[in-house]
Amino acid sequence: MAKYQAVLMHGKRDAEGNHPFEAAEGLMQHSPARITRTFMEAMEAVSGVGHIEYELNATMKSRDGKIVTALGNLVFHGDDVQPFIVMISEA
């Protein structure tokens, strides 16, 4: 397993955090959407809130492939939908 980090910011809850996580070696070689999905799965495992529902609007890699940026919406209870941005890289 390799160590990665993600900076996640979202919506009106003034939520911003640095989230370290572990995933398979070579994760950054995958598509930006797959990297984002791996991070969200890691968050589900440690957040204590169960399944994290989200919609991806855009994902991209930096030119050197070392940073993934994803934009989308986190879907909370009912109509509580909040935009998010996450930046993921190797730790």
N, CA, C and O atoms as a DFTB+ gen file, in Angstrom:
364 C
 N C O
     1  1       0.841      -1.186       0.000
     2  2       0.000       0.000       0.000
     3  2       0.885       1.248       0.000
     4  3       1.964       1.274       0.592
     5  1       0.396       2.263      -0.674
     6  2       1.103       3.545      -0.725
     7  2       0.275       4.603      -0.004
     8  3      -0.930       4.438       0.185
     9  1       0.923       5.675       0.391
    10  2       0.243       6.753       1.115
    11  2      -0.063       7.908       0.160
    12  3       0.763       8.307      -0.661
    13  1      -1.279       8.424       0.303
    14  2      -1.758       9.536      -0.511
    15  2      -2.383      10.561       0.418
    16  3      -2.655      10.285       1.586
    17  1      -2.604      11.743      -0.124
    18  2      -3.280      12.768       0.655
    19  2      -4.293      13.465      -0.242
    20  3      -4.117      13.558      -1.457
    21  1      -5.352      13.949       0.383
    22  2      -6.379      14.680      -0.343
    23  2      -6.778      15.894       0.481
    24  3      -6.928      15.815       1.700
    25  1      -6.944      17.008      -0.201
    26  2      -7.491      18.208       0.422
    27  2      -8.893      18.358      -0.143
    28  3      -9.081      18.508      -1.350
    29  1      -9.872      18.313       0.750
    30  2     -11.280      18.354       0.362
    31  2     -11.919      19.612       0.934
    32  3     -11.779      19.905       2.121
    33  1     -12.616      20.345       0.087
    34  2     -13.374      21.521       0.526
    35  2     -14.789      21.374      -0.015
    36  3     -14.995      20.975      -1.161
    37  1     -15.765      21.708       0.840
    38  2     -17.135      21.636       0.354
    39  2     -18.059      22.612       1.052
    40  3     -17.902      22.920       2.234
    41  1     -18.999      23.076       0.309
    42  2     -20.193      23.809       0.665
    43  2     -20.224      24.716       1.869
    44  3     -19.207      25.217       2.349
    45  1     -21.433      24.898       2.327
    46  2     -21.726      25.880       3.358
    47  2     -21.352      25.441       4.761
    48  3     -21.552      26.201       5.709
    49  1     -20.830      24.272       4.921
    50  2     -20.452      23.808       6.258
    51  2     -19.048      24.257       6.643
    52  3     -18.507      23.817       7.657
    53  1     -18.463      25.129       5.838
    54  2     -17.094      25.594       6.067
    55  2     -16.144      24.421       6.262
    56  3     -15.238      24.463       7.095
    57  1     -16.365      23.402       5.496
    58  2     -15.573      22.181       5.663
    59  2     -14.364      22.197       4.740
    60  3     -14.488      22.319       3.522
    61  1     -13.217      22.075       5.341
    62  2     -11.969      21.934       4.610
    63  2     -11.086      21.018       5.439
    64  3     -10.958      21.193       6.651
    65  1     -10.490      20.059       4.794
    66  2      -9.643      19.158       5.558
    67  2      -8.613      18.470       4.705
    68  3      -8.784      18.308       3.497
    69  1      -7.537      18.067       5.355
    70  2      -6.491      17.271       4.747
    71  2      -6.732      15.836       5.178
    72  3      -6.778      15.548       6.374
    73  1      -6.886      14.937       4.224
    74  2      -7.258      13.555       4.529
    75  2      -6.222      12.583       3.975
    76  3      -6.227      12.301       2.777
    77  1      -5.346      12.071       4.812
    78  2      -4.418      11.042       4.345
    79  2      -5.172       9.721       4.154
    80  3      -6.118       9.426       4.885
    81  1      -4.748       8.940       3.174
    82  2      -5.355       7.624       2.972
    83  2      -4.345       6.716       2.296
    84  3      -3.352       7.178       1.734
    85  1      -4.608       5.424       2.356
    86  2      -3.741       4.434       1.728
    87  2      -4.491       3.761       0.597
    88  3      -5.696       3.521       0.676
    89  1      -3.751       3.462      -0.455
    90  2      -4.322       2.746      -1.601
    91  2      -3.181       2.016      -2.296
    92  3      -2.018       2.141      -1.912
    93  1      -3.524       1.271      -3.300
    94  2      -2.529       0.472      -4.013
    95  2      -1.447       1.349      -4.637
    96  3      -1.695       2.489      -5.030
    97  1      -0.254       0.794      -4.715
    98  2       0.845       1.460      -5.425
    99  2       0.391       1.760      -6.851
   100  3      -0.359       0.981      -7.440
   101  1       0.830       2.857      -7.392
   102  2       0.515       3.177      -8.783
   103  2      -0.857       3.780      -9.005
   104  3      -1.301       3.900     -10.147
   105  1      -1.535       4.160      -7.935
   106  2      -2.885       4.732      -8.078
   107  2      -2.892       5.913      -9.045
   108  3      -3.826       6.058      -9.833
   109  1      -1.869       6.752      -8.994
   110  2      -1.842       7.965      -9.803
   111  2      -1.705       7.671     -11.298
   112  3      -1.807       8.587     -12.114
   113  1      -1.479       6.423     -11.663
   114  2      -1.415       6.039     -13.075
   115  2      -2.807       5.838     -13.671
   116  3      -2.958       5.756     -14.890
   117  1      -3.821       5.760     -12.811
   118  2      -5.192       5.528     -13.272
   119  2      -5.843       6.829     -13.706
   120  3      -5.246       7.901     -13.608
   121  1      -7.068       6.722     -14.185
   122  2      -7.810       7.900     -14.624
   123  2      -8.149       8.777     -13.416
   124  3      -8.241       8.272     -12.297
   125  1      -8.334      10.067     -13.625
   126  2      -8.698      10.948     -12.515
   127  2      -9.998      10.524     -11.823
   128  3     -10.118      10.645     -10.604
   129  1     -10.963      10.032     -12.591
   130  2     -12.224       9.589     -11.988
   131  2     -11.994       8.380     -11.079
   132  3     -12.573       8.305      -9.995
   133  1     -11.160       7.439     -11.508
   134  2     -10.863       6.255     -10.687
   135  2     -10.114       6.649      -9.422
   136  3     -10.378       6.096      -8.354
   137  1      -9.197       7.582      -9.521
   138  2      -8.460       8.048      -8.347
   139  2      -9.413       8.704      -7.354
   140  3      -9.317       8.472      -6.149
   141  1     -10.329       9.520      -7.861
   142  2     -11.324      10.161      -6.995
   143  2     -12.219       9.123      -6.332
   144  3     -12.512       9.231      -5.141
   145  1     -12.652       8.125      -7.082
   146  2     -13.497       7.067      -6.519
   147  2     -12.755       6.318      -5.412
   148  3     -13.345       5.995      -4.381
   149  1     -11.473       6.043      -5.617
   150  2     -10.676       5.360      -4.595
   151  2     -10.601       6.193      -3.324
   152  3     -10.719       5.655      -2.222
   153  1     -10.405       7.501      -3.466
   154  2     -10.392       8.380      -2.297
   155  2     -11.741       8.359      -1.586
   156  3     -11.789       8.239      -0.362
   157  1     -12.829       8.474      -2.328
   158  2     -14.159       8.484      -1.701
   159  2     -14.433       7.163      -0.977
   160  3     -15.052       7.159       0.087
   161  1     -13.985       6.063      -1.538
   162  2     -14.147       4.767      -0.867
   163  2     -13.342       4.732       0.426
   164  3     -13.804       4.186       1.427
   165  1     -12.147       5.307       0.414
   166  2     -11.336       5.375       1.630
   167  2     -12.024       6.245       2.678
   168  3     -11.999       5.920       3.865
   169  1     -12.636       7.346       2.251
   170  2     -13.363       8.226       3.181
   171  2     -14.553       7.504       3.801
   172  3     -14.820       7.654       4.993
   173  1     -15.265       6.725       2.999
   174  2     -16.404       5.959       3.524
   175  2     -15.960       5.039       4.648
   176  3     -16.669       4.872       5.640
   177  1     -14.791       4.446       4.492
   178  2     -14.296       3.473       5.469
   179  2     -13.960       4.107       6.813
   180  3     -14.021       3.434       7.842
   181  1     -13.604       5.393       6.821
   182  2     -13.160       6.020       8.072
   183  2     -14.076       7.128       8.584
   184  3     -13.915       7.577       9.719
   185  1     -15.030       7.578       7.777
   186  2     -15.838       8.742       8.165
   187  2     -16.905       8.436       9.213
   188  3     -17.311       9.317       9.970
   189  1     -17.352       7.197       9.252
   190  2     -18.399       6.847      10.205
   191  2     -19.794       7.270       9.780
   192  3     -20.734       7.176      10.569
   193  1     -19.945       7.738       8.536
   194  2     -21.268       8.158       8.067
   195  2     -21.852       7.204       7.038
   196  3     -22.937       7.445       6.508
   197  1     -21.142       6.128       6.756
   198  2     -21.637       5.177       5.768
   199  2     -21.315       5.617       4.358
   200  3     -20.296       6.261       4.108
   201  1     -22.196       5.261       3.438
   202  2     -21.981       5.564       2.025
   203  2     -21.968       7.074       1.789
   204  3     -22.834       7.797       2.282
   205  1     -20.983       7.536       1.033
   206  2     -20.895       8.939       0.656
   207  2     -21.381       9.057      -0.779
   208  3     -20.759       8.542      -1.708
   209  1     -22.493       9.739      -0.939
   210  2     -23.050       9.922      -2.274
   211  2     -22.486      11.211      -2.870
   212  3     -22.440      12.247      -2.206
   213  1     -22.064      11.133      -4.112
   214  2     -21.492      12.309      -4.769
   215  2     -21.712      12.215      -6.270
   216  3     -21.939      11.138      -6.821
   217  1     -21.638      13.365      -6.910
   218  2     -21.719      13.470      -8.360
   219  2     -20.447      14.157      -8.835
   220  3     -20.074      15.203      -8.304
   221  1     -19.783      13.587      -9.820
   222  2     -18.584      14.217     -10.378
   223  2     -18.980      15.057     -11.589
   224  3     -19.686      14.583     -12.479
   225  1     -18.524      16.296     -11.614
   226  2     -18.768      17.172     -12.757
   227  2     -17.535      17.274     -13.650
   228  3     -17.656      17.416     -14.866
   229  1     -16.350      17.204     -13.047
   230  2     -15.112      17.284     -13.826
   231  2     -13.977      16.684     -13.016
   232  3     -13.940      16.796     -11.790
   233  1     -13.045      16.041     -13.723
   234  2     -11.820      15.554     -13.102
   235  2     -10.679      15.823     -14.070
   236  3     -10.854      15.772     -15.288
   237  1      -9.515      16.108     -13.516
   238  2      -8.361      16.340     -14.376
   239  2      -7.075      16.071     -13.607
   240  3      -7.045      16.097     -12.376
   241  1      -6.019      15.813     -14.364
   242  2      -4.678      15.629     -13.789
   243  2      -3.821      16.820     -14.159
   244  3      -4.008      17.440     -15.206
   245  1      -2.880      17.129     -13.288
   246  2      -1.890      18.147     -13.628
   247  2      -1.051      17.635     -14.796
   248  3      -1.054      16.441     -15.094
   249  1      -0.351      18.522     -15.439
   250  2       0.451      18.123     -16.605
   251  2       1.448      17.038     -16.284
   252  3       1.719      16.170     -17.114
   253  1       2.005      17.081     -15.063
   254  2       2.984      16.053     -14.693
   255  2       2.323      14.801     -14.117
   256  3       3.019      13.841     -13.786
   257  1       0.994      14.791     -13.992
   258  2       0.266      13.618     -13.522
   259  2       0.355      13.369     -12.031
   260  3      -0.038      12.301     -11.561
   261  1       0.862      14.332     -11.275
   262  2       1.071      14.115      -9.841
   263  2      -0.085      14.602      -8.971
   264  3      -0.166      14.235      -7.798
   265  1      -0.974      15.417      -9.523
   266  2      -2.106      15.937      -8.748
   267  2      -3.383      15.752      -9.555
   268  3      -3.443      16.088     -10.738
   269  1      -4.395      15.214      -8.899
   270  2      -5.725      15.092      -9.498
   271  2      -6.640      16.095      -8.819
   272  3      -6.640      16.223      -7.594
   273  1      -7.412      16.798      -9.615
   274  2      -8.414      17.719      -9.099
   275  2      -9.776      17.231      -9.574
   276  3      -9.959      16.909     -10.748
   277  1     -10.728      17.180      -8.649
   278  2     -12.086      16.771      -8.997
   279  2     -13.073      17.802      -8.465
   280  3     -12.916      18.316      -7.357
   281  1     -14.086      18.094      -9.262
   282  2     -15.161      19.013      -8.888
   283  2     -16.470      18.263      -8.987
   284  3     -16.676      17.456      -9.893
   285  1     -17.352      18.540      -8.045
   286  2     -18.641      17.875      -8.098
   287  2     -19.547      18.331      -6.982
   288  3     -19.381      19.418      -6.429
   289  1     -20.514      17.482      -6.653
   290  2     -21.480      17.756      -5.594
   291  2     -21.514      16.604      -4.610
   292  3     -21.557      15.439      -5.005
   293  1     -21.494      16.933      -3.329
   294  2     -21.751      15.946      -2.281
   295  2     -23.246      15.990      -2.015
   296  3     -23.829      17.064      -1.867
   297  1     -23.856      14.824      -1.957
   298  2     -25.295      14.736      -1.741
   299  2     -25.522      14.269      -0.312
   300  3     -25.253      13.119       0.036
   301  1     -26.029      15.197       0.514
   302  2     -26.324      14.873       1.905
   303  2     -27.798      14.484       2.015
   304  3     -28.377      14.035       1.026
   305  1     -28.402      14.636       3.147
   306  2     -29.790      14.228       3.358
   307  2     -30.745      15.116       2.573
   308  3     -30.605      16.339       2.562
   309  1     -31.719      14.487       1.916
   310  2     -32.753      15.238       1.213
   311  2     -32.204      16.093       0.093
   312  3     -31.507      15.607      -0.798
   313  1     -32.526      17.376       0.149
   314  2     -32.122      18.309      -0.897
   315  2     -30.817      19.015      -0.576
   316  3     -30.475      19.989      -1.246
   317  1     -30.082      18.559       0.419
   318  2     -28.829      19.198       0.819
   319  2     -27.708      18.721      -0.099
   320  3     -27.060      17.708       0.167
   321  1     -27.491      19.457      -1.174
   322  2     -26.451      19.146      -2.148
   323  2     -25.446      20.282      -2.102
   324  3     -25.811      21.448      -2.257
   325  1     -24.181      19.945      -1.890
   326  2     -23.154      20.970      -1.743
   327  2     -21.993      20.716      -2.690
   328  3     -21.530      19.583      -2.821
   329  1     -21.517      21.777      -3.355
   330  2     -20.376      21.608      -4.248
   331  2     -19.114      21.244      -3.463
   332  3     -18.949      21.629      -2.305
   333  1     -18.236      20.495      -4.120
   334  2     -16.960      20.176      -3.494
   335  2     -15.847      20.236      -4.526
   336  3     -16.075      20.137      -5.732
   337  1     -14.644      20.402      -4.014
   338  2     -13.425      20.271      -4.795
   339  2     -12.464      19.427      -3.958
   340  3     -12.361      19.601      -2.744
   341  1     -11.776      18.526      -4.615
   342  2     -10.771      17.712      -3.934
   343  2      -9.519      17.655      -4.793
   344  3      -9.586      17.500      -6.012
   345  1      -8.378      17.784      -4.131
   346  2      -7.084      17.668      -4.795
   347  2      -6.350      16.490      -4.162
   348  3      -6.171      16.449      -2.945
   349  1      -5.932      15.549      -4.973
   350  2      -5.344      14.294      -4.492
   351  2      -3.935      14.153      -5.054
   352  3      -3.687      14.437      -6.226
   353  1      -3.012      13.706      -4.191
   354  2      -1.629      13.492      -4.621
   355  2      -0.989      12.416      -3.756
   356  3      -1.564      11.988      -2.756
   357  1       0.195      11.985      -4.144
   358  2       0.969      11.094      -3.282
   359  2       1.397      11.884      -2.049
   360  3       1.639      13.088      -2.126
   361  1       1.489      11.195      -0.916
   362  2       1.892      11.874       0.332
   363  2       3.386      12.083       0.361
   364  3       3.914      12.636       1.327
